[in-house]
Amino acid sequence: MSKDTAIVDLRSFLRDIETKAPEEMVKIERLVNPLDYEVNTFLEIFRRMGKYPLVKFDRVSTFNGGVFSGSMVTSADPGSYRRAAIAFGLPLDKAHTQDVIEELSHRASHPLEPTVISRAEAPVKATVFRGEEADLGNLPLLMHFEEDAKPGWLTPVVALKHPDTGRYNLAYHRTMYHGPRKVTMKISPDHHTHAADYYNRARELGKTLPFACILGHHPGFYQGAAIRTPYAIDEYWQAAGMMGGLRLVASETWGDAFLVPADSEIVIEGEIIPGEFENEGPFGEWPAYYGAQLRQPVGYIKAITMRKEPIFQAIWTSYHMLEDIAHSIGLQAWIKAKFPRLKAACSLYHTWAIISIDKKAEGEPIRVAALALAYGEHVKHCIIVDKDVNPYDLQEVFWAIAMRVQPDERVQVLRNIKLGRNDPSLVHQMAGSAMIIDATEPVDRPFQKRVAVPARTLERLSRDLHQYVNAKTLAAVPVRDRWTY
Ligand SMILES: [Mn+2]
């Protein structure tokens, strides 16, 4: 990061929203109690209106019953493709979902080396609590859904450092309160994830595993943590690439041996003791169903540091789009490496992969679907569409299925395929079935031509549009589809 590059963080993003698209944000000034489900209930009320704003809560109560010294935001990760366009500097009048994915894909493939700054320069060191003074109960912990395990939760980005390689991993681990300085963290050591590998290696070596819970940073940091980063790449570098630069600083507990983001709002430092487990969950998870109660690793808090008037960042754990964006980028890179005629890929609810390709031969859609199924075990339903169909526009996708699909020859079901454990429709523990819908036109026989206005007329009237239509009138016509805006 060069000296003149502006530092991006949660505050710069909120300022951008306020200046470029204030209609994206709802502010609630009255005191709200996140432990009494109030934060998620507001999100549910807005959802029922068909609205998905970023919500800023100016006054929230803490777990201990006080009033938090800062504020809270949710759906700032960024929570919509439109807010992503703002976060990543795309012109709002020109940006579409596909432009957002292209910009993020570019950033994701260009990791950057973070810079390390001194403690004195780091905003996150404005307030430091160590030892007995570090009390999680002074934070506004949440209850999201009525059957979440008590007493309370936070949903941070968690940084871990590999005991051998020193590579940092960033991932989301639901974190449950067990005491002022004691938590469980859902790392699931039996899973095939980076975090599980780090944990198992620390356990083998008989070492503790240091962690930093990071709450509040730029959407690029949150997206960088959500992307499936190759094992060779340090995830602080990945996040730095997404943000255009990332500043790190020594932790309070381990100094330079474990770095934390200098411009984040809150950092909670602690150590996991491998081999120590407690019950955690159930917890309302990304499928909008409850994730089961599990035995998970225990961590002990060593220090909490925060900015002046810290902004506690919460995640809408059920209907969020955080991973839809990250998986769209991931799927696209994964498939493009093997099938260059990929146009775009859209991930929805983790399970759907909607992929548009420049099809040249029969059979290609099934090859591409096989690639999508190999991307991740959550992928269960694949729809392959032609290059004239925008995979982010579900109306177009459903049009293609309606007009180009005879189910007996274009829909296939694969049986006994490994799926993610969070899928509530699974009959067996792990294996289920997958579906491929080939919604492309056949290329081995004549097919009807799709309607089109003449290109020359389209070009002329697009160019002269504002001589015919008042720009303000057109801008005021609402776009109702959340996915395409
Ligand atoms: Mn990772």
Residues whose N, C-alpha, C, O or C-beta is under 5 A from the ligand:
A	BS01	MN	N169 L170 H194 T229
